Amino acid sequence: GIKARLGELAVVLPEGMQFSVPFDTAPFVKLSIEKVLHTFIEAMVLVFLVMLLFLQNLRYTFIPAIVAPVALLGTFTVMLLSGFSINVLTMFGMVLAIGIIVDDAIVVVENVERLMASKGLSPRDATREAMREITPAVIGITLVLTAVFIPMGFASGSVGIIYRQFTLSMAVSILFSAFLALTLTPALCASLLKPVTQHGEDRAGFAGWFNRRFNRITVRYEAGLRATLKRTGRMMALYGVLCVILLLAFRSLPSSFLPDEDQGYFMTSVQLPSDATQERTREVLNQFEALIAGRPGIDKNLTVFGFGFSGSGPNTALAFTTLKDWGERQGATAAGEAEFVQAAMDNVPTATIMSLMPPAISDMGTSSGFTLYLEDRGGHGYPALMQALDQSLAIANKSPVLSGLYKDGLPDGVSAALDVDREKAEAMGVSFEEINQTLSAATGSWYVNDYTDNGRVQQVIVQADAPYRMQLQDLLKLYVRNKSGEMVALSSFVRASWTQSPQQLSRYQGYPAVRISGNAAPGFSSGAAMAEMERLAAQLPPGFVTEWTGTSLQEKSSVAQMPLLMALSVVVVFMVLAALYESWAIPLSVMLVVPTGLIGAIAAVYLSGLANDVFFRVGIITLIGLSTKNAILIVEFARQLHNEGASIFEATLQAARLRLRPIIMTSLAFTLGVVPLMLASGASAETQHAIGTGVFGGMIGGTLLALFFVPVFFLVIMTWVTRLKSYSNKKG
């Protein structure tokens, strides 16, 4: 790489000199991947501990432990063939998938173990019987979990790229998991397992104590569920209330695009008045560099002189300040250091200084926060646009929701205005081309030709000497040649004066525009700040409008797409279940469970002070599939029992009781698998929190509520379907 090449070139440097890289974004990416990899390993360990806790046998635990790496290997192979790289996004998908890819294997192993213990079957016969019972459920779960991610692949914009990273990694891992659960897992069960001699409370030690406790929980659950199934009306009313609460809570949740991640550095923009010299700019930079030199958390600083976010010139500069490694900072953060610099440099009267965090996506915008353009669509002109800008900033700076607003662009500067009397110039035979060439050559330079000097080609460039272009009146002392070849003084038809004028003019979407950037005030999300800016923009004079750009535009797009993506996911899952079961009733009883998982996710995010961002929405889509997974385990078995002759009530009660253990086991495995995401620190910690917190809360809330609501849904819908069929038969 580049650093290796620099190391090779270092040997030719003079003594006392060395290469140094003052600004490098690669360490953040590398550390982020390493952190996610550590999280992935921690998740695997926790998942296998859960399996050992419930299965209480190394042989039983060993089977899912074999299946998981094989599924992951297949997933990485498909990702490689699809052109995807191992990055932070795909690794996040793998962390979420680790709790899913062992689910099918856990369900198979648990069912085999239950049949061997309850019916005394041999491992081979128990495996055959277990696969007969749960194969439809495994296929249904796989189709649902795969289908729920399909709509995410059709999202547009940069959020679509993020979603597709998760979609591929999750969907492929789920398909491999199901394939191995139906092929490799049964073979391992039949060959590795031994007949059960002790089961449940018969075991000694901790295993026996745990089984006795869990059996008591099962008995209490059955009793509570029996009472609940006798009060289906109240439960459906409670479900309706929960849905209303869910809708209100989701709408009140603060929104944003991506978490503000500590990327290990911050930027500082320095801008002086347009007539400031290089020496004045250097004085301000010296103050800035002296300020950060004593900060213990700062490692390096790179200052780019003459260039900034607003443009280039001797009055601008841009600094990139890199912090030490996360383990060496002693609590310092990039945001905290940027706030310190901003507060300390605010008292510099000669410059406008803004310390900013980098954007969440490097190619979208120059800094974090929001960005919009104020456009002149009414043709009012530049002065009116500047007046509208001043009005907007004055109003916005008074809002408690907004902070740090500023105009992107160079300030108006002093320029020389030359008023040419066209009639006099034409009467004297002077063309505009001659005037332009003369002024360009005098104040700038003009290439004439080449000549050879000692075998080398040199250029001839004409320019007025410095003493003769120092004052504005010096321009009027110049002469131009007219069409007759005579020299005519510019002062004969030109008047010169100093004036204020813009140093740059920008357009957006074809309209004259100026860019405004800012941040949300502490305690407010970027979504709230954007909503406040839209409210204030409505007060602008007619003909002036605002339009979002950069990450702000992507945030608006992602928020607008989310309801459609969720609706499509629900519809696709419903259609898959309807095709699988050739019924509308069973899919409906499964899909009604979706809001129960979302309630827990929203509650967890709200209590944690997080926002409704892209990664939380990924978790929401994932929870739609996971919620239906638990429902399928109950509904599919209840349908089998009902078809075998059991009443709807008893089939529902028995299915819920027998599926309690695998549901708790698989849900707990997945939930503990995302705990490392919730507790992550260092690089990419905020992103991991955004994913893990919502999924953790959704799994806890969704599992506990689904254990009672899914049987109610199945009982109510199947009872209604039976009555409808009976009524149709009588009528026929």
FILUM-516399 format. One line per 10 residues: their letters; for each residue z, x, y of C-alpha. Coordinates in steps of 0.001 Angstrom, whole numbers, always signed. Layout:
FILUM-516399
A	Z X Y  ...
end
This chain:
FILUM-516399
GIKARLGELA	+0 +0 +0  +147 +886 +3679  +3616 +2441 +3474  +2587 +4620 +546  -442 +5825 +2471  +1735 +6607 +5509  +3982 +8642 +3242  +982 +10703 +2126  -108 +11287 +5727  +3390 +12277 +6870
VVLPEGMQFS	+2873 +15826 +5592  +323 +16546 +8352  +2618 +15498 +11194  +4137 +18190 +13449  +7736 +19183 +12820  +10196 +16657 +14192  +7784 +13721 +14010  +7725 +10952 +11410  +6215 +7545 +10765  +8392 +4501 +11436
VPFDTAPFVK	+7647 +796 +10897  +9555 -1026 +13650  +8269 -4489 +12756  +7438 -5726 +9253  +7497 -9317 +7927  +7021 -8259 +4291  +10766 -7687 +3555  +11564 -11335 +4309  +8906 -12561 +1889  +10002 -10088 -769
LSIEKVLHTF	+13686 -10952 -380  +12888 -14663 -421  +11103 -14354 -3760  +13939 -12221 -5148  +16529 -14776 -4004  +14613 -17639 -5585  +14248 -15596 -8781  +18020 -15087 -8873  +18456 -18811 -8281  +16061 -19495 -11141
IEAMVLVFLV	+18075 -17312 -13540  +21338 -18937 -12430  +19827 -22376 -12981  +18747 -21440 -16524  +22252 -20194 -17369  +23869 -23397 -16072  +21408 -25580 -17962  +22094 -23825 -21260  +25858 -24037 -20674  +25493 -27809 -20324
MLLFLQNLRY	+23550 -27967 -23597  +26212 -25901 -25351  +28948 -28154 -23937  +27383 -31313 -25338  +25696 -30053 -28491  +28597 -27671 -29371  +26459 -25626 -31706  +24521 -22457 -31005  +21722 -23574 -33303  +21240 -26786 -31336
TFIPAIVAPV	+21368 -24890 -28055  +19048 -22211 -29349  +16162 -24648 -29851  +15807 -25743 -26168  +16445 -22111 -25208  +13294 -21159 -27162  +11232 -24043 -25797  +11981 -23309 -22124  +10482 -19781 -21935  +7406 -20892 -23874
ALLGTFTVML	+6855 -23770 -21440  +7345 -21452 -18462  +4940 -18902 -19925  +2297 -21589 -20320  +2917 -22770 -16757  +2504 -19300 -15280  -698 -18842 -17300  -2223 -22022 -15872  -1126 -21015 -12370  -2816 -17653 -12817
LSGFSINVLT	-6040 -19262 -14014  -5895 -21694 -11062  -5689 -18880 -8536  -2093 -19523 -7508  +266 -16643 -6842  +3970 -16299 -7556  +5388 -17103 -4140  +8385 -18870 -2669  +6837 -22328 -3024  +5796 -21992 -6672
MFGMVLAIGI	+9162 -20456 -7551  +10925 -23415 -5933  +8855 -25630 -8198  +9965 -23590 -11201  +13623 -23918 -10211  +13261 -27692 -10081  +11276 -27678 -13311  +13843 -25704 -15338  +16065 -28765 -15599  +13093 -30922 -16602
IVDDAIVVVE	+11378 -28747 -19191  +14453 -28745 -21432  +14977 -32524 -21111  +12537 -33515 -23830  +13842 -30855 -26196  +17431 -31974 -25493  +16551 -35602 -26243  +14935 -34622 -29558  +17771 -32328 -30655  +20480 -34821 -29635
NVERLMASKG	+18796 -37643 -31524  +18377 -35505 -34646  +22046 -34488 -34494  +23148 -38132 -34041  +21135 -39349 -37033  +22416 -36559 -39284  +26004 -37390 -38306  +25770 -41188 -38403  +23469 -41665 -41406  +24050 -38447 -43352
LSPRDATREA	+20364 -37551 -43330  +19005 -34097 -44060  +17596 -32130 -41104  +14029 -32847 -42214  +14577 -36604 -42708  +16642 -36855 -39507  +13876 -35107 -37577  +11255 -37455 -38954  +13375 -40530 -38115  +14272 -39166 -34672
MREITPAVIG	+10625 -38536 -33765  +9714 -42054 -34826  +12325 -43423 -32426  +11779 -41272 -29357  +8107 -40234 -29413  +7052 -43279 -27333  +9832 -42533 -24849  +8851 -38853 -24569  +5215 -39770 -24017  +6177 -42391 -21431
ITLVLTAVFI	+8491 -39997 -19589  +5827 -37289 -19559  +3148 -39591 -18208  +5499 -40883 -15517  +6754 -37470 -14409  +3193 -36129 -14293  +1730 -39164 -12558  +4386 -39203 -9841  +3120 -35862 -8512  -591 -36751 -8479
PMGFASGSVG	-649 -38399 -5005  +1001 -35314 -3483  -2131 -33313 -4231  -4142 -35523 -1853  -1995 -34824 +1218  -3945 -33339 +4116  -3171 -30478 +6480  -802 -27606 +5864  +1694 -29953 +4199  -965 -30642 +1579
IIYRQFTLSM	-1033 -26940 +699  +2756 -26974 +291  +2669 -30125 -1833  -96 -28798 -4065  +1951 -25689 -4830  +4764 -27908 -6133  +2419 -30393 -7781  +716 -27854 -9993  +3856 -25969 -11021  +5844 -29146 -11757
AVSILFSAFL	+3100 -31130 -13505  +1975 -28268 -15735  +5538 -27394 -16764  +6216 -31048 -17631  +3083 -31296 -19782  +3974 -28114 -21656  +7524 -29388 -22106  +6341 -32632 -23686  +3798 -30888 -25898  +6440 -28499 -27218
ALTLTPALCA	+8979 -31327 -27638  +6533 -33145 -29920  +5393 -30069 -31871  +7602 -26981 -31712  +10972 -28695 -31287  +10704 -30908 -34413  +9599 -27894 -36471  +12581 -25875 -35257  +14965 -28773 -35918  +13747 -29227 -39465
SLLKPVTQHG	+13911 -25522 -40270  +16934 -24235 -38303  +19452 -27067 -38325  +21982 -27604 -41089  +23471 -30894 -42298  +26370 -32071 -40130  +29768 -31806 -41795  +31889 -32510 -38740  +30967 -34736 -35859  +32554 -36048 -32732
EDRAGFAGWF	+36326 -36290 -32828  +36476 -34504 -36220  +35781 -31164 -34570  +38664 -28850 -33777  +39590 -27178 -30520  +37857 -27792 -27230  +34843 -29443 -28868  +37011 -32095 -30479  +38927 -32681 -27234  +35688 -33030 -25264
NRRFNRITVR	+34195 -35436 -27804  +37304 -37609 -27790  +37203 -37779 -23996  +33517 -38573 -23978  +33942 -41253 -26651  +36612 -42901 -24499  +34218 -42807 -21564  +31563 -44384 -23771  +33902 -47188 -24838  +34899 -47878 -21253
YEAGLRATLK	+31272 -47757 -20173  +30319 -50276 -22869  +33110 -52599 -21798  +32173 -52301 -18148  +28498 -52806 -18888  +29242 -55885 -21012  +31095 -57403 -18079  +28292 -56386 -15706  +25595 -57980 -17868  +27476 -61270 -17622
RTGRMMALYG	+27251 -61116 -13808  +23578 -60339 -13316  +23340 -62554 -10240  +25948 -60559 -8364  +24383 -57285 -9458  +20944 -58330 -8215  +22477 -59365 -4898  +24225 -56000 -4675  +20919 -54317 -5456  +19300 -56166 -2569
VLCVILLLAF	+22048 -54987 -212  +21593 -51401 -1395  +17855 -51610 -705  +18483 -52816 +2850  +21004 -49994 +3394  +18487 -47522 +1970  +15778 -48661 +4378  +18067 -48477 +7420  +19492 -45092 +6393  +16055 -43600 +5782
RSLPSSFLPD	+14815 -44701 +9203  +17896 -43266 +10926  +17677 -39892 +9172  +16674 -37084 +11590  +13233 -35708 +10878  +11644 -32270 +11122  +8739 -30344 +9648  +10294 -27284 +8001  +13802 -25802 +8152  +14442 -23204 +10849
EDQGYFMTSV	+14647 -20196 +8584  +16231 -16871 +9501  +13237 -14583 +8952  +15094 -11449 +9963  +13697 -11068 +13475  +13260 -12834 +16803  +10809 -12482 +19687  +11373 -12075 +23410  +8694 -12924 +25964  +8950 -11258 +29394
QLPSDATQER	+6877 -12524 +32294  +7061 -11462 +35944  +5205 -12885 +38955  +1458 -12322 +38941  +1614 -9558 +41581  +4270 -7551 +39710  +3394 -3968 +38924  +3803 -2133 +35658  +6860 -317 +37078  +8673 -3607 +37788
TREVLNQFEA	+7940 -4880 +34305  +9228 -1620 +32829  +12513 -1993 +34749  +13112 -5408 +33158  +12238 -4076 +29706  +14711 -1223 +30185  +17466 -3779 +30828  +16468 -5695 +27684  +16358 -2602 +25488  +19718 -1391 +26813
LIAGRPGIDK	+21199 -4796 +26019  +20144 -4869 +22353  +20836 -1169 +21756  +24555 -1831 +21293  +24246 -4855 +19032  +25575 -4020 +15527  +23319 -6505 +13745  +20051 -5242 +15253  +18071 -2546 +13468  +14784 -1949 +15321
NLTVFGFGFS	+12789 -3196 +18288  +9075 -3074 +19051  +7887 -3845 +22598  +4217 -4609 +23272  +3572 -3869 +26947  +902 -5793 +28870  +615 -8617 +26371  +2532 -11858 +25849  +2233 -15447 +24601  +848 -16511 +27976
GSGPNTALAF	-1811 -13831 +28368  -2225 -10195 +29244  -1531 -8131 +32325  +887 -5576 +33800  +3406 -8355 +34456  +3839 -9415 +30807  +5444 -7982 +27686  +6473 -9152 +24218  +9259 -7698 +22089  +9844 -8070 +18337
TTLKDWGERQ	+13480 -7381 +17451  +14307 -6844 +13780  +17802 -7368 +12386  +19413 -5382 +9627  +19325 -6542 +6024  +21251 -9756 +5373  +23965 -7871 +3526  +24551 -5445 +6409  +24686 -7811 +9383  +28369 -8759 +9264
GATAAGEAEF	+27612 -12400 +10015  +24884 -11852 +12614  +21868 -14177 +12521  +18483 -14018 +14190  +19137 -17283 +16037  +22525 -16063 +17231  +21112 -12774 +18525  +18283 -14618 +20277  +20774 -16913 +21996  +22831 -13896 +23088
VQAAMDNVPT	+19799 -12178 +24607  +18686 -15392 +26306  +22097 -15936 +27893  +22423 -12305 +28994  +18923 -12072 +30502  +19000 -15420 +32291  +20550 -13724 +35314  +17514 -11483 +35863  +15995 -13052 +39009  +12691 -11223 +38946
ATIMSLMPPA	+11435 -12355 +35535  +11160 -15325 +33203  +12564 -14296 +29818  +12456 -16428 +26667  +14005 -15329 +23359  +12394 -17338 +20588  +12475 -17696 +16833  +9189 -17227 +14938  +7370 -20333 +13689  +8054 -21603 +10186
ISDMGTSSGF	+4378 -20999 +9346  +3074 -17818 +10928  -472 -19072 +11572  +652 -22266 +13302  +1993 -21659 +16764  +3660 -18723 +18447  +7298 -19724 +18051  +9632 -22326 +16599  +10305 -25607 +18356  +7666 -28073 +19511
TLYLEDRGGH	+4367 -27527 +21318  +2103 -30003 +23082  -722 -30067 +25578  -669 -32034 +28817  -4282 -33145 +29320  -6106 -34315 +32417  -8364 -37003 +31004  -8803 -38736 +34358  -10573 -35863 +36090  -7848 -35498 +38743
GYPALMQALD	-8295 -31725 +39099  -6154 -28642 +38661  -3663 -29276 +41525  -2914 -32765 +40197  -2491 -31351 +36677  +46 -28816 +37948  +1875 -31568 +39821  +2033 -33665 +36645  +3303 -30591 +34779  +6083 -29999 +37299
QSLAIANKSP	+7031 -33673 +37097  +7157 -33546 +33286  +9311 -30409 +33181  +11664 -31726 +35862  +12287 -34939 +33907  +12473 -33214 +30507  +14977 -30597 +31672  +17420 -33399 +32499  +17291 -34826 +28961  +20243 -33976 +26678
VLSGLYKDGL	+17866 -33994 +23687  +15661 -31135 +24938  +16235 -27496 +25823  +14309 -24374 +26734  +11156 -26066 +28031  +8548 -23821 +29571  +4856 -23758 +30441  +2685 -21481 +28324  +281 -19524 +30487  +184 -17051 +33313
PDGVSAALDV	+1497 -18218 +36693  -827 -18729 +39621  -1548 -15415 +41338  -2905 -14047 +44571  -6662 -13514 +44579  -9314 -12612 +47107  -11449 -15547 +48255  -14875 -14694 +49628  -16613 -17467 +51562  -20355 -16759 +51604
DREKAEAMGV	-22445 -18445 +54275  -25430 -19358 +52134  -27760 -20118 +55023  -27132 -16766 +56758  -27433 -14823 +53501  -30716 -16535 +52702  -31991 -15976 +56243  -31222 -12254 +55923  -32984 -12099 +52527  -29849 -11350 +50504
SFEEINQTLS	-29573 -12895 +47042  -26364 -13855 +45256  -27255 -11438 +42464  -27197 -8507 +44905  -23862 -9658 +46351  -22325 -9919 +42880  -23596 -6524 +41749  -22331 -4798 +44903  -18843 -6329 +44661  -18659 -5626 +40928
AATGSWYVND	-19623 -2000 +41371  -17208 -1441 +44246  -14108 -3140 +42899  -14770 -2602 +39211  -17503 -380 +37848  -21213 -457 +37194  -23137 +1397 +34473  -26264 +3133 +35830  -27754 +5375 +33128  -27105 +8342 +30848
YTDNGRVQQV	-27586 +12076 +31282  -27247 +15119 +29048  -24604 +17722 +29775  -24420 +20747 +27460  -25957 +18793 +24635  -23694 +15761 +25016  -24764 +12400 +26406  -22658 +11242 +29363  -22690 +7915 +31213  -23184 +7495 +34937
IVQADAPYRM	-20764 +4843 +36249  -20574 +3833 +39913  -17305 +2724 +41516  -15869 +2756 +45055  -13263 +5443 +45587  -9681 +4188 +45671  -9042 +4656 +49442  -12099 +2489 +50203  -11005 -526 +48119  -7303 -783 +48959
QLQDLLKLYV	-7515 -3536 +51623  -9239 -6889 +51651  -11201 -5933 +54766  -12638 -2957 +52878  -14875 -5422 +51041  -16471 -6494 +54313  -17458 -2893 +55068  -19806 -2855 +52083  -23593 -3140 +52492  -26121 -4901 +50295
RNKSGEMVAL	-29878 -4430 +50094  -32037 -7408 +51050  -35487 -8290 +49775  -37104 -6054 +52396  -35101 -3028 +51246  -32898 -2998 +54335  -29089 -2573 +54147  -27130 -5581 +55452  -23357 -5622 +56046  -21398 -8182 +54019
SSFVRASWTQ	-19389 -8986 +57146  -22537 -10552 +58564  -22319 -13597 +56277  -19025 -13284 +54293  -15460 -14203 +55295  -12539 -12873 +53190  -9004 -14237 +52768  -6101 -14187 +50322  -5382 -17374 +48314  -3286 -18682 +45421
SPQQLSRYQG	-5330 -19537 +42339  -4820 -19878 +38572  -5220 -16725 +36535  -6401 -18696 +33501  -7774 -22168 +32868  -7380 -23747 +29436  -8897 -26791 +27810  -7798 -28777 +24762  -10015 -31246 +22953  -12521 -30747 +25787
YPAVRISGNA	-10125 -31692 +28613  -8402 -29496 +31216  -4945 -28933 +29805  -1768 -26897 +29997  +496 -26116 +27051  +4215 -26949 +27069  +6720 -25554 +24566  +10389 -26257 +24019  +13180 -26768 +21536  +15522 -29493 +20459
APGFSSGAAM	+18983 -29266 +21972  +21850 -28319 +19609  +22698 -31258 +17372  +19225 -32815 +17544  +16275 -32467 +15186  +12730 -31582 +16122  +11709 -35147 +15330  +14199 -36462 +17893  +12943 -33962 +20473  +9335 -34996 +19874
AEMERLAAQL	+10224 -38674 +20182  +11988 -37919 +23477  +8961 -36049 +24821  +6709 -38980 +23895  +9056 -41348 +25715  +9029 -39180 +28840  +5254 -38715 +28676  +4845 -42467 +29084  +6119 -42034 +32665  +3201 -39768 +33660
PPGFVTEWTG	+610 -41025 +36157  -2476 -42738 +34723  -5090 -40340 +33400  -2595 -37786 +32035  -1768 -37789 +28329  +40 -35469 +25906  -1199 -34320 +22519  +708 -32379 +19865  -506 -29094 +18445  +596 -26434 +15940
TSLQEKSSVA	+3562 -27223 +13714  +4398 -30275 +15843  +1035 -31806 +14972  +1646 -31040 +11300  +5087 -32633 +11520  +3620 -35844 +12928  +992 -35801 +10210  +3491 -35197 +7403  +5795 -37977 +8610  +2859 -40386 +8812
QMPLLMALSV	+1661 -39491 +5303  +5025 -39790 +3570  +5213 -43626 +3250  +1702 -43699 +1816  +2458 -40884 -644  +5638 -42605 -1816  +3837 -45920 -2208  +1007 -44275 -4132  +3484 -42485 -6406  +5261 -45746 -7191
VVVFMVLAAL	+1971 -47584 -7790  +566 -44826 -10019  +3753 -44697 -12095  +3774 -48483 -12406  +142 -48572 -13551  +763 -45808 -16096  +3733 -47695 -17552  +1794 -50959 -17569  -1035 -49318 -19503  +1398 -47622 -21886
YESWAIPLSV	+3437 -50719 -22740  +655 -53283 -22185  +3131 -55314 -20193  +4125 -55962 -16585  +7735 -56786 -17357  +8888 -53463 -18803  +7340 -51327 -16023  +8980 -53594 -13456  +12413 -53156 -15043  +11850 -49389 -14931
MLVVPTGLIG	+10510 -49141 -11380  +13330 -51183 -9850  +15640 -48222 -10462  +13841 -45966 -7928  +15948 -46962 -4855  +19177 -46027 -6664  +18148 -42361 -6736  +16983 -42344 -3128  +20332 -43679 -1882  +22187 -40663 -3241
AIAAVYLSGL	+19615 -38245 -1816  +19782 -39690 +1692  +23585 -39781 +1606  +23765 -36110 +552  +21320 -34960 +3231  +23010 -37012 +5942  +26493 -35731 +5096  +25187 -32143 +4997  +23655 -32427 +8457  +20151 -31726 +7156
ANDVFFRVGI	+16914 -33406 +8188  +14109 -35353 +6577  +11673 -32448 +6281  +8805 -31525 +3975  +11036 -30070 +1267  +13349 -33084 +1271  +10277 -35277 +780  +9282 -33132 -2196  +12704 -33880 -3630  +12212 -37608 -2962
ITLIGLSTKN	+8963 -37650 -4945  +10682 -35728 -7737  +13547 -38226 -7789  +11113 -41110 -8229  +10029 -39568 -11527  +13515 -38547 -12646  +14978 -41987 -11910  +12334 -43685 -14009  +12907 -41123 -16790  +16470 -42310 -17358
AILIVEFARQ	+15342 -45925 -17184  +12663 -45336 -19818  +15227 -43888 -22249  +17209 -47135 -22085  +14376 -49648 -21773  +12216 -48162 -24526  +15072 -48197 -27062  +16175 -51671 -25990  +12622 -52914 -26524  +12573 -51422 -30019
LHNEGASIFE	+15898 -53055 -30924  +14744 -56395 -29535  +11513 -56221 -31525  +13618 -55534 -34647  +15450 -58837 -34159  +18406 -58127 -31886  +19069 -60493 -28994  +18099 -59310 -25537  +21765 -58999 -24552  +22826 -57003 -27616
ATLQAARLRL	+19678 -54871 -27591  +20313 -53952 -23961  +23992 -53194 -24547  +23404 -51107 -27665  +20487 -49157 -26130  +22529 -48269 -23056  +25475 -47159 -25194  +23391 -44998 -27555  +21382 -43436 -24728  +24438 -42664 -22570
RPIIMTSLAF	+24956 -39222 -24081  +21354 -37907 -23705  +21093 -39391 -20199  +24323 -37723 -19083  +23325 -34478 -20786  +19819 -34250 -19315  +20887 -35448 -15866  +23794 -33019 -15764  +21523 -30182 -16878  +19061 -30909 -14091
TLGVVPLMLA	+21803 -31485 -11499  +23581 -28223 -12237  +20188 -26514 -12271  +19797 -27238 -8536  +23367 -26217 -7620  +22257 -22594 -6984  +19781 -23981 -4458  +22592 -25752 -2601  +24765 -22648 -2519  +22021 -20123 -1690
SGASAETQHA	+22511 -17565 +1070  +20380 -14904 +2702  +16592 -15024 +2919  +15050 -18528 +2509  +18541 -20071 +2207  +17761 -22972 +4561  +14705 -23959 +2553  +16669 -23845 -696  +19382 -26039 +851  +16752 -28541 +1995
IGTGVFGGMI	+15389 -28893 -1545  +18601 -28692 -3528  +20893 -30946 -1488  +18714 -34042 -1608  +17870 -33675 -5291  +21524 -33041 -6196  +22749 -36146 -4388  +19882 -38221 -5726  +20567 -37258 -9339  +24292 -37933 -9048
GGTLLALFFV	+23878 -41289 -7325  +20797 -42290 -9264  +22299 -41544 -12687  +25578 -43363 -12042  +23862 -46432 -10577  +21048 -46462 -13145  +23513 -46652 -16047  +24505 -50123 -14830  +21473 -51389 -12956  +18760 -50529 -15532
PVFFLVIMTW	+20336 -52712 -18256  +20694 -55500 -15699  +17043 -55222 -14695  +15879 -55251 -18318  +18091 -58190 -19237  +17080 -60273 -16210  +13345 -59601 -16498  +13140 -60010 -20291  +15181 -63206 -20134  +12854 -64531 -17453
VTRLKSYSNK	+9780 -63521 -19494  +11202 -65186 -22653  +11905 -68405 -20780  +8448 -68332 -19238  +6835 -67904 -22653  +8973 -70712 -24065  +7978 -72983 -21189  +4297 -72121 -21691  +4526 -72823 -25435  +6161 -76204 -24828
KG	+3575 -77079 -22202  +773 -75987 -24522
end
